[in-house]
């Protein structure tokens, strides 16, 4: 973890909350655009209009008196995900991987009943998991199918890829791997593993769990040094295209690799957290400075993604390093 003085952090290029809030979010994200990403249904519609693949919407619940319709909505599906439309940080997400008669099974194997799901949905509607605690809407999506490349790197859930996009340019990336501790959710605060990813190659750089360096997955014991994310160019291009899609100058794009449909966007965030710096063992500030120095922003997301690949790639001079050693030897800003 970056436990050191503020002066030292600045010298390492680490962006803190104040700098993020006032130097990036307030400056580059017009407030009237926030609803486009704070409301996941609006994000889904925007993505579909832009020709971007998203998980299939199976149904919605808007009012408490509609909770009784859940049995009918869920009946055709053995697998699904329930989300609060205006939730944040992975809160309120319920994943069901199997339905057998009156029982619904979570990724951990724990069984719940319809009454438990109804209670969960009712809590979402009341605003328990929403931004500001305001009444919310529930959306039910198809379950993403795990890409085989992650079968040994994730446990009881689907990993996702967070890419920070600044003025349309991907500047930092992180893979969030589910664990038993995180209950199959890709949430770092709940115990998921964050793996810093080289923008140039899609290769693992450094990994953390609860802010501490780890070299292998805590459940599968698979080491991260050989991890390379496939379809990396496509993922970067999708993230870059979110700039035109939303108009937000600083955002976090959350993407997944589906076994059958490939790369897709699951969520966008106008206030992405800063733990991606810990996972990458590097600060965002030098990369922000590179993009701020550009006189113009290229209109083509593919060209912007290619620029980022070249500009922010780690130069591997030798092989067989641990992810942390790889990053330390790269010369990129890091503690």
C-alpha positions as a Markdown table, in Angstrom:
| # | Residue | x | y | z |
|---|---|---|---|---|
| 1 | Unk | 0.0 | 0.0 | 0.0 |
| 2 | Unk | 1.1 | 3.6 | -0.5 |
| 3 | Unk | 1.6 | 4.4 | 3.2 |
| 4 | Unk | 3.9 | 7.4 | 3.0 |
| 5 | Unk | 4.0 | 11.2 | 3.1 |
| 6 | Unk | 1.9 | 13.4 | 0.8 |
| 7 | Unk | 5.1 | 14.9 | -0.6 |
| 8 | Unk | 6.4 | 11.4 | -1.4 |
| 9 | Unk | 3.2 | 10.4 | -3.0 |
| 10 | Unk | 3.2 | 13.4 | -5.3 |
| 11 | Unk | 6.8 | 12.7 | -6.4 |
| 12 | Unk | 5.6 | 9.2 | -7.3 |
| 13 | Unk | 2.8 | 10.5 | -9.5 |
| 14 | Unk | 0.0 | 9.2 | -7.2 |
| 15 | Unk | -3.3 | 11.0 | -7.6 |
| 16 | Unk | -5.2 | 11.5 | -4.4 |
| 17 | Unk | -8.9 | 12.1 | -3.8 |
| 18 | Unk | -8.8 | 15.9 | -3.9 |
| 19 | Unk | -6.8 | 15.9 | -7.1 |
| 20 | Unk | -9.2 | 13.4 | -8.7 |
| 21 | Unk | -12.3 | 15.2 | -7.6 |
| 22 | Unk | -11.2 | 18.8 | -8.5 |
| 23 | Unk | -8.5 | 18.3 | -11.2 |
| 24 | Unk | -10.2 | 15.5 | -13.2 |
| 25 | Unk | -13.9 | 14.9 | -12.3 |
| 26 | Unk | -15.0 | 18.5 | -11.8 |
| 27 | Unk | -12.9 | 19.7 | -14.7 |
| 28 | Unk | -13.6 | 17.1 | -17.4 |
| 29 | Unk | -17.0 | 15.6 | -16.4 |
| 30 | Unk | -20.0 | 18.0 | -16.9 |
| 31 | Unk | -22.4 | 17.3 | -14.1 |
| 32 | Unk | -25.4 | 17.0 | -16.4 |
| 33 | Unk | -23.9 | 14.0 | -18.1 |
| 34 | Unk | -23.6 | 12.0 | -14.8 |
| 35 | Unk | -27.1 | 10.3 | -15.2 |
| 36 | Unk | -25.8 | 8.7 | -18.4 |
| 37 | Unk | -23.5 | 6.4 | -16.3 |
| 38 | Unk | -25.1 | 6.6 | -12.9 |
| 39 | Unk | -28.2 | 4.9 | -14.3 |
| 40 | Unk | -27.2 | 1.5 | -15.7 |
| 41 | Unk | -30.2 | 1.2 | -17.9 |
| 42 | Unk | -29.4 | 4.5 | -19.6 |
| 43 | Unk | -25.8 | 3.2 | -20.0 |
| 44 | Unk | -27.0 | 0.0 | -21.6 |
| 45 | Unk | -29.2 | 1.8 | -24.1 |
| 46 | Unk | -26.4 | 4.2 | -25.0 |
| 47 | Unk | -24.0 | 1.3 | -25.6 |
| 48 | Unk | -26.5 | -0.6 | -27.7 |
| 49 | Unk | -27.1 | 2.6 | -29.8 |
| 50 | Unk | -23.3 | 2.8 | -30.3 |
| 51 | Unk | -23.2 | -0.8 | -31.5 |
| 52 | Unk | -21.4 | -2.0 | -28.3 |
| 53 | Unk | -22.2 | -5.5 | -26.9 |
| 54 | Unk | -23.8 | -5.5 | -23.4 |
| 55 | Unk | -25.3 | -8.3 | -21.3 |
| 56 | Unk | -28.9 | -9.1 | -22.3 |
| 57 | Unk | -31.6 | -7.4 | -20.3 |
| 58 | Unk | -34.1 | -10.1 | -19.0 |
| 59 | Unk | -36.4 | -7.8 | -17.0 |
| 60 | Unk | -36.9 | -4.9 | -14.7 |
| 61 | Unk | -38.7 | -4.2 | -11.5 |
| 62 | Unk | -39.6 | -0.6 | -10.7 |
| 63 | Unk | -42.2 | -0.6 | -7.9 |
| 64 | Unk | -42.6 | -2.6 | -4.6 |
| 65 | Unk | -46.0 | -4.0 | -5.8 |
| 66 | Unk | -44.2 | -5.5 | -8.7 |
| 67 | Unk | -42.0 | -7.7 | -6.5 |
| 68 | Unk | -44.7 | -10.4 | -6.7 |
| 69 | Unk | -44.0 | -10.7 | -10.4 |
| 70 | Unk | -40.4 | -12.0 | -9.8 |
| 71 | Unk | -41.4 | -15.6 | -9.9 |
| 72 | Unk | -42.8 | -15.2 | -13.4 |
| 73 | Unk | -39.9 | -13.1 | -14.6 |
| 74 | Unk | -37.3 | -15.5 | -13.4 |
| 75 | Unk | -39.0 | -18.7 | -14.3 |
| 76 | Unk | -37.5 | -19.1 | -17.8 |
| 77 | Unk | -33.9 | -18.6 | -16.6 |
| 78 | Unk | -31.5 | -20.9 | -14.7 |
| 79 | Unk | -28.9 | -18.2 | -14.5 |
| 80 | Unk | -29.2 | -14.4 | -14.1 |
| 81 | Unk | -27.8 | -11.4 | -12.3 |
| 82 | Unk | -29.9 | -8.9 | -10.3 |
| 83 | Unk | -28.5 | -5.3 | -10.0 |
| 84 | Unk | -29.6 | -2.0 | -8.6 |
| 85 | Unk | -29.8 | 0.4 | -11.6 |
| 86 | Unk | -28.2 | 3.2 | -9.5 |
| 87 | Unk | -25.9 | 1.1 | -7.3 |
| 88 | Unk | -22.2 | 1.6 | -6.9 |
| 89 | Unk | -19.1 | -0.3 | -5.9 |
| 90 | Unk | -20.8 | -3.7 | -6.6 |
| 91 | Unk | -23.3 | -3.2 | -3.8 |
| 92 | Unk | -26.6 | -5.0 | -4.2 |
| 93 | Unk | -25.5 | -7.3 | -7.0 |
| 94 | Unk | -26.9 | -10.8 | -6.7 |
| 95 | Unk | -25.6 | -13.6 | -8.9 |
| 96 | Unk | -27.5 | -16.8 | -9.5 |
| 97 | Unk | -25.8 | -19.6 | -11.4 |
| 98 | Unk | -28.3 | -22.4 | -11.0 |
| 99 | Unk | -32.1 | -22.8 | -10.4 |
| 100 | Unk | -33.5 | -26.1 | -9.2 |
| 101 | Unk | -37.1 | -26.2 | -8.3 |
| 102 | Unk | -37.5 | -23.8 | -5.3 |
| 103 | Unk | -33.8 | -23.2 | -4.8 |
| 104 | Unk | -31.5 | -20.7 | -6.4 |
| 105 | Unk | -27.8 | -21.2 | -6.1 |
| 106 | Unk | -25.1 | -18.5 | -5.8 |
| 107 | Unk | -21.6 | -18.9 | -7.2 |
| 108 | Unk | -20.4 | -20.1 | -3.8 |
| 109 | Unk | -22.9 | -23.0 | -3.8 |
| 110 | Unk | -25.1 | -21.4 | -1.1 |
| 111 | Unk | -28.8 | -21.9 | -1.8 |
| 112 | Unk | -31.5 | -19.3 | -1.3 |
| 113 | Unk | -35.2 | -19.3 | -1.9 |
| 114 | Unk | -37.5 | -17.0 | -3.9 |
| 115 | Unk | -38.5 | -15.2 | -0.7 |
| 116 | Unk | -34.8 | -14.3 | -0.2 |
| 117 | Unk | -34.6 | -12.9 | -3.7 |
| 118 | Unk | -37.9 | -10.9 | -3.2 |
| 119 | Unk | -36.5 | -9.5 | 0.0 |
| 120 | Unk | -33.3 | -8.5 | -1.8 |
| 121 | Unk | -35.1 | -6.9 | -4.6 |
| 122 | Unk | -37.4 | -5.0 | -2.2 |
| 123 | Unk | -34.3 | -3.6 | -0.4 |
| 124 | Unk | -32.9 | -2.4 | -3.7 |
| 125 | Unk | -36.1 | -0.7 | -4.6 |
| 126 | Unk | -36.1 | 1.1 | -1.2 |
| 127 | Unk | -32.7 | 2.5 | -2.0 |
| 128 | Unk | -30.5 | 0.4 | 0.3 |
| 129 | Unk | -27.8 | 0.1 | -2.3 |
| 130 | Unk | -28.3 | 3.2 | -4.4 |
| 131 | Unk | -26.3 | 6.4 | -4.6 |
| 132 | Unk | -27.6 | 8.7 | -2.0 |
| 133 | Unk | -30.1 | 6.1 | -0.7 |
| 134 | Unk | -32.8 | 7.2 | -3.1 |
| 135 | Unk | -35.5 | 4.8 | -4.3 |
| 136 | Unk | -34.1 | 2.6 | -7.1 |
| 137 | Unk | -35.0 | 0.3 | -10.0 |
| 138 | Unk | -34.0 | -3.3 | -10.3 |
| 139 | Unk | -32.6 | -4.8 | -13.6 |
| 140 | Unk | -32.1 | -8.5 | -14.3 |
| 141 | Unk | -29.5 | -9.4 | -16.8 |
| 142 | Unk | -28.2 | -12.6 | -18.4 |
| 143 | Unk | -25.2 | -14.2 | -16.7 |
| 144 | Unk | -21.9 | -13.6 | -18.4 |
| 145 | Unk | -20.2 | -16.9 | -19.2 |
| 146 | Unk | -16.6 | -17.2 | -18.1 |
| 147 | Unk | -13.9 | -17.1 | -20.8 |
| 148 | Unk | -11.7 | -20.1 | -20.5 |
| 149 | Unk | -8.6 | -17.9 | -20.3 |
| 150 | Unk | -9.7 | -16.9 | -16.7 |
| 151 | Unk | -10.7 | -20.4 | -15.5 |
| 152 | Unk | -7.7 | -20.7 | -13.3 |
| 153 | Unk | -7.5 | -17.0 | -12.3 |
| 154 | Unk | -11.0 | -16.4 | -10.9 |
| 155 | Unk | -13.1 | -18.2 | -8.3 |
| 156 | Unk | -16.9 | -18.5 | -8.0 |
| 157 | Unk | -17.5 | -15.5 | -10.3 |
| 158 | Unk | -16.7 | -13.5 | -13.4 |
| 159 | Unk | -13.7 | -11.2 | -13.5 |
| 160 | Unk | -13.9 | -7.7 | -15.1 |
| 161 | Unk | -11.5 | -5.3 | -16.6 |
| 162 | Unk | -11.5 | -1.6 | -15.4 |
| 163 | Unk | -9.9 | 0.8 | -17.8 |
| 164 | Unk | -9.4 | 4.5 | -16.9 |
| 165 | Unk | -10.1 | 6.6 | -20.0 |
| 166 | Unk | -9.0 | 10.3 | -20.0 |
| 167 | Unk | -10.1 | 12.6 | -22.9 |
| 168 | Unk | -10.8 | 9.4 | -24.9 |
| 169 | Unk | -7.4 | 7.8 | -24.3 |
| 170 | Unk | -7.1 | 4.6 | -22.2 |
| 171 | Unk | -4.4 | 5.4 | -19.6 |
| 172 | Unk | -4.4 | 2.7 | -17.0 |
| 173 | Unk | -6.0 | -0.8 | -16.7 |
| 174 | Unk | -6.7 | -3.3 | -14.0 |
| 175 | Unk | -8.2 | -6.9 | -14.0 |
| 176 | Unk | -10.4 | -7.6 | -11.0 |
| 177 | Unk | -10.5 | -11.3 | -10.1 |
| 178 | Unk | -13.2 | -12.8 | -8.0 |
| 179 | Unk | -12.4 | -14.8 | -4.9 |
| 180 | Unk | -14.1 | -16.8 | -2.2 |
| 181 | Unk | -13.7 | -13.9 | 0.1 |
| 182 | Unk | -15.4 | -11.5 | -2.3 |
| 183 | Unk | -18.4 | -13.9 | -2.7 |
| 184 | Unk | -17.8 | -14.2 | -6.4 |
| 185 | Unk | -17.9 | -10.4 | -7.0 |
| 186 | Unk | -15.2 | -8.4 | -8.7 |
| 187 | Unk | -15.0 | -5.9 | -5.9 |
| 188 | Unk | -11.6 | -5.0 | -4.4 |
| 189 | Unk | -13.1 | -3.8 | -1.1 |
| 190 | Unk | -14.8 | -7.2 | -0.6 |
| 191 | Unk | -11.6 | -9.2 | -1.2 |
| 192 | Unk | -11.3 | -9.5 | -5.0 |
| 193 | Unk | -7.7 | -9.4 | -6.4 |
| 194 | Unk | -6.7 | -6.4 | -8.5 |
| 195 | Unk | -4.1 | -7.1 | -11.2 |
| 196 | Unk | -2.4 | -4.2 | -12.9 |
| 197 | Unk | -2.4 | -4.7 | -16.7 |
| 198 | Unk | 0.1 | -3.4 | -19.2 |
| 199 | Unk | -1.7 | -1.1 | -21.6 |
| 200 | Unk | 0.6 | -2.1 | -24.4 |
| 201 | Unk | 0.2 | -5.9 | -24.2 |
| 202 | Unk | -2.6 | -6.8 | -21.8 |
| 203 | Unk | -0.1 | -8.6 | -19.6 |
| 204 | Unk | -0.1 | -8.7 | -15.8 |
| 205 | Unk | 2.2 | -6.3 | -14.0 |
| 206 | Unk | 1.5 | -6.5 | -10.3 |
| 207 | Unk | -1.3 | -7.9 | -8.1 |
| 208 | Unk | -2.9 | -6.9 | -4.8 |
| 209 | Unk | -5.5 | -8.2 | -2.4 |
| 210 | Unk | -6.7 | -5.9 | 0.4 |
| 211 | Unk | -3.9 | -3.5 | -0.7 |
| 212 | Unk | -1.1 | -6.1 | -0.2 |
| 213 | Unk | 1.0 | -7.6 | -3.0 |
| 214 | Unk | 0.1 | -11.2 | -4.0 |
| 215 | Unk | 1.8 | -13.3 | -6.6 |
| 216 | Unk | -0.9 | -15.9 | -7.1 |
| 217 | Unk | -4.7 | -16.3 | -6.8 |
| 218 | Unk | -5.6 | -17.0 | -3.1 |
| 219 | Unk | -8.0 | -19.8 | -4.0 |
| 220 | Unk | -6.7 | -21.4 | -7.2 |
| 221 | Unk | -3.0 | -20.7 | -6.4 |
| 222 | Unk | -2.4 | -19.8 | -10.1 |
| 223 | Unk | 0.5 | -17.4 | -10.4 |
| 224 | Unk | -0.2 | -14.1 | -12.3 |
| 225 | Unk | 3.2 | -13.9 | -14.1 |
| 226 | Unk | 1.8 | -15.7 | -17.2 |
| 227 | Unk | -1.5 | -13.9 | -17.4 |
| 228 | Unk | -2.3 | -12.2 | -20.7 |
| 229 | Unk | -5.7 | -10.9 | -21.5 |
| 230 | Unk | -6.9 | -11.9 | -25.0 |
| 231 | Unk | -8.8 | -9.5 | -27.4 |
| 232 | Unk | -6.8 | -6.7 | -25.8 |
| 233 | Unk | -6.9 | -4.3 | -28.8 |
| 234 | Unk | -10.7 | -4.7 | -28.9 |
| 235 | Unk | -11.1 | -4.0 | -25.2 |
| 236 | Unk | -9.0 | -0.8 | -25.4 |
| 237 | Unk | -11.0 | 0.4 | -28.4 |
| 238 | Unk | -14.3 | -0.2 | -26.7 |
| 239 | Unk | -13.1 | 1.7 | -23.6 |
| 240 | Unk | -11.9 | 4.6 | -25.8 |
| 241 | Unk | -15.2 | 4.7 | -27.6 |
| 242 | Unk | -17.0 | 5.4 | -24.3 |
| 243 | Unk | -15.7 | 9.0 | -24.6 |
| 244 | Unk | -17.9 | 9.7 | -27.6 |
| 245 | Unk | -20.7 | 7.6 | -26.1 |
| 246 | Unk | -20.9 | 9.7 | -22.9 |
| 247 | Unk | -19.0 | 12.9 | -23.4 |
| 248 | Unk | -17.2 | 12.3 | -20.1 |
| 249 | Unk | -13.5 | 13.3 | -20.1 |
| 250 | Unk | -12.5 | 11.1 | -17.1 |
| 251 | Unk | -14.3 | 7.8 | -16.7 |
| 252 | Unk | -13.8 | 4.2 | -15.7 |
| 253 | Unk | -15.0 | 1.6 | -18.2 |
| 254 | Unk | -15.8 | -1.8 | -16.8 |
| 255 | Unk | -15.6 | -4.6 | -19.4 |
| 256 | Unk | -15.8 | -8.4 | -19.4 |
| 257 | Unk | -14.9 | -11.2 | -21.8 |
| 258 | Unk | -17.8 | -13.5 | -22.4 |
| 259 | Unk | -17.1 | -17.0 | -23.6 |
| 260 | Unk | -19.6 | -16.8 | -26.4 |
| 261 | Unk | -19.9 | -13.1 | -27.3 |
| 262 | Unk | -16.3 | -11.8 | -26.5 |
| 263 | Unk | -15.7 | -8.3 | -25.2 |
| 264 | Unk | -18.6 | -6.4 | -23.8 |
| 265 | Unk | -19.2 | -3.4 | -21.5 |
| 266 | Unk | -21.0 | -3.9 | -18.2 |
| 267 | Unk | -20.8 | -0.5 | -16.6 |
| 268 | Unk | -19.3 | 3.0 | -16.8 |
| 269 | Unk | -18.3 | 5.2 | -13.9 |
| 270 | Unk | -17.9 | 9.0 | -13.8 |
| 271 | Unk | -16.0 | 8.8 | -10.5 |
| 272 | Unk | -13.7 | 5.8 | -10.8 |
| 273 | Unk | -11.7 | 4.9 | -7.7 |
| 274 | Unk | -8.0 | 5.3 | -7.3 |
| 275 | Unk | -7.0 | 1.7 | -6.2 |
| 276 | Unk | -6.1 | 1.0 | -9.8 |
| 277 | Unk | -2.8 | 2.8 | -8.9 |
| 278 | Unk | -2.1 | 0.3 | -6.2 |
| 279 | Unk | -2.8 | -2.6 | -8.5 |
| 280 | Unk | -0.5 | -1.1 | -11.2 |
| 281 | Unk | 2.2 | 0.0 | -8.6 |
| 282 | Unk | 2.2 | 3.3 | -10.5 |
| 283 | Unk | 0.6 | 6.7 | -10.4 |
| 284 | Unk | -1.9 | 8.2 | -12.8 |
| 285 | Unk | -0.5 | 11.7 | -12.7 |
| 286 | Unk | 2.3 | 11.2 | -15.4 |
| 287 | Unk | -0.2 | 9.6 | -17.8 |
| 288 | Unk | -2.7 | 12.3 | -17.2 |
| 289 | Unk | 0.0 | 14.9 | -18.0 |
| 290 | Unk | 0.8 | 13.2 | -21.3 |
| 291 | Unk | -2.8 | 13.4 | -22.5 |
| 292 | Unk | -3.3 | 16.9 | -21.1 |
| 293 | Unk | -0.3 | 18.0 | -23.2 |
| 294 | Unk | -2.0 | 16.9 | -26.4 |
| 295 | Unk | -3.2 | 19.9 | -28.4 |
| 296 | Unk | -6.0 | 17.9 | -30.0 |
| 297 | Unk | -7.9 | 14.7 | -29.3 |
| 298 | Unk | -8.0 | 12.3 | -32.3 |
| 299 | Unk | -11.6 | 11.6 | -33.4 |
| 300 | Unk | -11.0 | 7.9 | -34.0 |
| 301 | Unk | -11.1 | 5.6 | -30.9 |
| 302 | Unk | -8.9 | 3.1 | -32.6 |
| 303 | Unk | -6.2 | 5.6 | -33.2 |
| 304 | Unk | -6.4 | 6.8 | -29.6 |
| 305 | Unk | -6.2 | 3.2 | -28.3 |
| 306 | Unk | -3.1 | 2.7 | -30.5 |
| 307 | Unk | -1.5 | 5.9 | -29.1 |
| 308 | Unk | -2.1 | 4.7 | -25.6 |
| 309 | Unk | -0.6 | 1.2 | -26.3 |
| 310 | Unk | 2.6 | 2.8 | -27.6 |
| 311 | Unk | 2.8 | 5.6 | -25.0 |
| 312 | Unk | 2.0 | 3.6 | -21.8 |
| 313 | Unk | 3.4 | 0.2 | -22.7 |
| 314 | Unk | 5.9 | -1.4 | -20.3 |
| 315 | Unk | 9.2 | -2.4 | -21.8 |
| 316 | Unk | 10.0 | -5.9 | -20.7 |
| 317 | Unk | 13.8 | -6.2 | -21.0 |
| 318 | Unk | 14.0 | -9.7 | -19.6 |
| 319 | Unk | 11.6 | -12.6 | -18.9 |
| 320 | Unk | 10.7 | -14.6 | -15.8 |
| 321 | Unk | 10.1 | -11.7 | -13.4 |
| 322 | Unk | 7.2 | -11.6 | -10.9 |
| 323 | Unk | 4.6 | -9.0 | -11.9 |
| 324 | Unk | 6.0 | -6.6 | -9.3 |
| 325 | Unk | 9.5 | -7.0 | -10.6 |
| 326 | Unk | 8.4 | -6.6 | -14.1 |
| 327 | Unk | 6.9 | -3.2 | -13.3 |
| 328 | Unk | 9.8 | -2.1 | -11.1 |
| 329 | Unk | 12.2 | -2.7 | -14.0 |
| 330 | Unk | 10.0 | -1.0 | -16.5 |
| 331 | Unk | 11.0 | 2.5 | -15.4 |
| 332 | Unk | 7.3 | 3.5 | -15.1 |
| 333 | Unk | 6.5 | 5.7 | -12.1 |
| 334 | Unk | 5.9 | 3.6 | -9.1 |
| 335 | Unk | 6.7 | 3.3 | -5.4 |
